[in-house]
């Protein structure tokens, strides 16, 4: 058996993994790559957090389950519950218990990895840099096993965009993530633009960062452009502009709302649909949607529809019904929402600050704007709503790029080639 055909034994550390309700981009990537690898006969172990879900009044304990051929290790302690009301005594107790719990959790990850090395003979370990889950793994004792750190988005960098943690925690996490990255034998990232940002943010110098896109986390629709085109809920006439993502400033949804007045002056029948879970912003509004409505004149509120969180099938239905998908994130590494819109042949307006610059081929397969410039965003929306031929041409270009560059077979081939290269380099040392 050649190295290229050898079936690998792989462990992937993931801060989240479906059906964990906290699961987002890292969890989606981990599940997609784990399923793709397993389908080709590789043995994959996922090490992740046990979700804080009670069953018959009993909280979870450590478990190992087989989920579609993937071995999933869900470890405690659970994530701490955030108190609904601020009380200094409660918050201080939470911080204290949380630090202890987080250290215990990461020590347990290290013990689990070392047990898998001993009992399963792991060939490779991959971990996200986010929150430094593998910080206690003693790589110095296992130098012939590649320890790949994948740069999704560092916690410390994310906090610069939308801050939630106190400054001491941000500084501590920045230090831990840097130590975690320094431990890596190899680095990878889903997009070239993001890799450039992280290289500068993390002072990575000339370290090699292998660019491999995330694999699709949904079934490719073969003829999506001809499905559900006529039906458009939320409106009797006019065009539908669709936003998909958390209702948060990170996703730039406030920028889209600030652009609405200019768009509606030119296209007064346009409807704006916001698909995604509500996220209470730092401004202190009771809900994200109330914050967004405060940015828009009351007379335009009738043009706004909020669906809340939707299952994937419903999200795809909304994509098929949209005339234009607008994803104005302040930063996104490799957003699956963009990939889904591209697969469905939709014109996309995305952010040039992150992975969408790569995904949309520097504007050849979509439009790019510079966040948080809402006037520039409005102009792109106006131009594309005014020109159906250009929208359709961009949609065709987006779909062609997604099918050619971001399909499962291509991404998996690149991933395995990288894994085998990393194994060869480590075993040669």
N, C-alpha and C positions, 0 to 999 in steps of 0.2 A: 504493500500500500504506500503510495507516494504521500508526501506532506500535503499536497493539494487535495487529496481525497480522504485523508485521515479524519475520522469523526472525533471531534473535540469534546472535552469536558470543561465546561465554562461556568464560572460563578459571576453573577452580576449583582452589585449592590445598588439598591434603589430606595430612595427616601419614601417613595410611594409606589403602589402597584394596585391596579384595578382588582376588585371593586371598592377599594379604599375611597371613601367619599372625598378625601383630600387630593386624590390623584389628578394630576394635570399633565403638563408636557413631558416631564421625566418619566412618569408612570406610563404614559402612552407609548413613548419610545421603547421603554424596557419591555413592555408586553409585546409590541410589534416585532422587535428583534428576537425576543425569546421564542415566539411562535414560529418565526421564519427559520431560525436555526434548528428548532426541534423538528420541523417538517422535513428537513434534510438529514435527520438522523443524529444530530449532535445532542449531547446531554447538557441541559441547562439547569442551573440552580439559581433561583432568585432569593436574595436575602433582603427582607424588607420589614416594615413596622407592622405589628398587629393592629388592625383598626379598632378604635374604641367603640365597638358595637356590642351591646349586651344581647345575649341570647337567653331567654327565660330568666332574666335578672342576673345572669352570670357574665362577668367580663371575660374576654379572651385570655388564653394562656399561650405559651409558646406552642407552635404547631408546625408540622411539615405535611403538605398536601400535594397531590398530583393534580395539576390543572391543565388539561389538554396536553399531557406529556411533559409539561414543565414542572420541575420540583420547586415548590414555593415554601421557603422558611419564613414564617411570620413570628417576629420576636417581640417580647415585652422588655422593658416597661412601656406602657402606652404613652401617647402624647398627653401632656397636661391639659386639663380643661381651662379655658380662659374665663375668668369671672366676668359676669355680665355687667356688674357695676364696679367702679374703681373704689377700692378701699386699700389704703396703704398697707395695712397689716396682711390682708389677703394676697396682695401683689408680691410683697416681700417673701411671704411663705411659698408662693408659687415659684418665684425665681430660684429660691434656695432648693426646693424639691426638684425643680426642672433641671437645674445644672447637674445634680446628683443622678437623676434619672437618665439624662442624656449621656453622661459618662458611662453609666452602667450599660446602656444600650450599645454604645460603640465598643466597649470591652467584649460584650457578648457577640457582636459581629466578628471581632477578631478571633474569638474562640471557635466560632462556627466555621470560619474560613480554614483555620488550622485543622479542624476535625475533617473537613471535606478534602483537604490536601492529603491527609493521612489515609482516609478510608476510600476516597473516590479517585485520587490521583489527578487533581485538577491540572489542566493544561494552561489555563489563563484566567485572570480575574479582571473585571472591568468595574469601575465605580464612577459615579458622578462626582464632580468637585463640590457640588452644592451641599453645604452643611458638613462636609468632611466626614462622611460615615466610616471611611476606612482608616481613620487617623491612627488607630492603635494596632493595625495589622503590621506585624514585624517582617517587613519585606526583606530586610537584611538576611533573614534566615531562609528565604525562599527566592533567591535571586534568579534562578533558572525559570521561574514562572512569571511571565509578563504581568505587570500590574498597570493596566491602562486606566488613565483618568480621562473621562470624557467631559469636555467643557460645555456644559449646557448653559448655565448662567450663575456665576458665583453669588452667594447670598449677599456679600458685602457690596457687590456691584448693583444688585437688585435694590438694595436699601437706598442707594443714591437716587434711584428713580422714584420709588414710592416707599418712604420710610415708615417702619412700624416698630422697630426695636430700639431700645435706648442705646446711646453712643458706646458705652463700655461693651455691650454685647456685640455691636457691629465691629468694634476693634478686635475683640477676641475671635470672632468668627473669621475675620479677614486673615488673622494670623494662622488660625487652624487650617483654613482652606489653602493658604500658601504652603504650609508644611505638608499637607496632603498631596498637593500637586508636585512638590519637590520629591516626594517619595516615588512618584510614577516612573516606570520604565519607558512609557510611551504616552503621548497625548493625542487626543482626537477632538474634533468639533464638527458640528453639522453644517457649518457655512464658513466661507472664507472671510467675509466681512466681519462676522462675529469673532473669528479667531484673531483678526487684527486688533479688534477692540480689547479682547481679553489679554492679548500679548502685552499691550501697553498698560492696561489696568493692573495686571499681576506681575509686571516687570519680568517677563519670561525670556527676554533677550532673544537669542537666536535658536531657542529650542524648536525642534520640528513639531508642528501640529498637523496631523493628517486630517484632511477634509473628507468626510464621508457623510452624505445626507442621512437624515432619519428615514427609515423605511415607512411606507404608507401604513396607517393604523386603521384602514377601512378597505372594503372591497372596491376595486376599481369599477366604475360604471362604464360599460362599453358604449352606450349610446345615450349619454346623459342629456345631450342638447335637445333631444326630442321628447323629453319626459316632463309632464306637468307644466308645460310652458304657458298654457292658457290661464290656469287657475292662479289667482293672486288674492290671498286673503288680506284683510285689513284695508282694502281699498276697492272702490268701484271703478276708478279711472286713474290715470297717471302712472308714473314709473316708480319702481320699488328699489330703494337703496338699502342694502343689508349690511349690518354690523354683526359680527360673531365674536364673542369673547366675554371675559369677566367684565362686569360693569365697574371699571376701576380706571384710575388715571394712568396706570401702567399701560393699559391697552389703548390709550389715547381717545377714549370715547368722548371725553369732554371736548377734545379738539373738533371732533365731528359735529358735536352739538353747536359749537361756536360758528361752524361754517354754514349751518342750516339756513339762516336768514338770507344770506347772499344767494344760496341755491334756490330758495323758494321765490325770490324776486324774479328769477329767470324761468323757473319751472314750478309754477304755483301748485300743481297737482301732485308733486312728488311726495311719496310716503317714505318714512324712515323706520325701519324695523330693527330693534335691538334684541339679539338673541344671546342669552347668557345669564349666568347666576348673578344676583345682586351682591354687590360688595360695598359695605358702608365706607365712604371715603373719610379722610382725616378732617374734612371741614365740619364734621359733626351733624350733617343732615341725617334724618332718621333712616333713609334708604338711599342707595345710589341713584335710583331713578328720580327721586325728589331733588337731589343735587343737580342732575342733568337738566331737569325741567327749569331749575332756577337760572340756567344759562341761556334759556330760550324764551322769547316773548310769549306771553300766554296765548296769543292768537295763533301761534304755531304749534301749540301742544297737541292739537288734533292730528297733526302729521306724524306724531310719534307713537309707536307701539312697542311695548316691552313684553316679551314672551316668558322671561325667566329661564331657568335651566331646562334644556330639552334633551331627550335621548337622541342618539346619532341619526336614526332614521328620520326623525322630525327635522333635525338640523339640515340634513341633505335635501329634504323637501323644500325648505325655505331657500336653500341655495339655488335649486332648480327654478324657483319662481322669481328670483331676483333679476333685475336688469343690470345691477352693478353691485359689486361687493367692495366695501371700504373697510380696510383693516389698518387704522392709523396709529398703531402702537408706538410708544416712545422708544421701545426696543423690544425686539423678539428675535430669538436665535434661529429657529426654524419652525414657524407656526404651522401646525397642522390645518388650521382653518384656511390658510392661504393655499396649501396644497389641495385641499378638498375643493375650493372654489376653482382652482386651475383645472383639476380633473373634470369638473363639470362644465368646462368651457366658458367660464365667466370672465368678463373683464374685471380686473382687480386693481384697486388703488392701495398701495402699501407704503410702508415707511422705508426710507433709504438708510435708516440707522439700525442695521442688523441684517439678519439672514434673508429678508425679502428682497434685498438688493441683488443677492445671488439668485434667488428663486425666480424672480421676474426678469432675469437676464439684463440687469442695468436699465430696465425700462423697455426692452424689446418685446417682453411678454406681459406687460402691464404698465401702469403708471406708478411713479414714485414721488413722494413729497417729503419735505424736511420737517419733522415734528419740532415744536408744536405750532407750525405756521398754518393757522386755520384759513387764512386768505388764499394761500397756495392750494390747500386741499379743496376749498370751495371751487376754485377755478378749474381744477382737474375734473371734479364732479360735474360741473356745468358743461364743460366741453364734451365729456363722454355721454351725458344725457342728451346732448344736442345732436350727436352723431352716431346713429345706430350702426352704420357700416364700420366705423372705427371700433366701436364696442365689440362687434362680432369678430373683427379681425384680431383684436387683442385676445379675445376669448379663445379663438382657434390657436393662436400662438402659445397661449398659456397651457392649453390642453396638450398640444404637441410636445412642449417642453416637459411637462409633468410625466407624460407617458414614456418619453425617451430617456430622461435623466433621473427621474425619481420613482421609477417602478420598482417593485419588490425584488425582481431578479437582479437588476443592475446594482441596487444598494447592497443586497446580500453578497453578491460576488465581490464588491469592493471591500465589504466588512471582513469576509473570510480571507481575502488576500492580505489585508492588514494584520489580521490575527496570526496567520501563518508566518508572516514576515517578523512580527514581534517575537513569536516563539523561537524562530530561527536565530534572531539576534541574541536573545537571552540565553539560549542553550549553548551558543558558540562562545560566550564569555568564559 
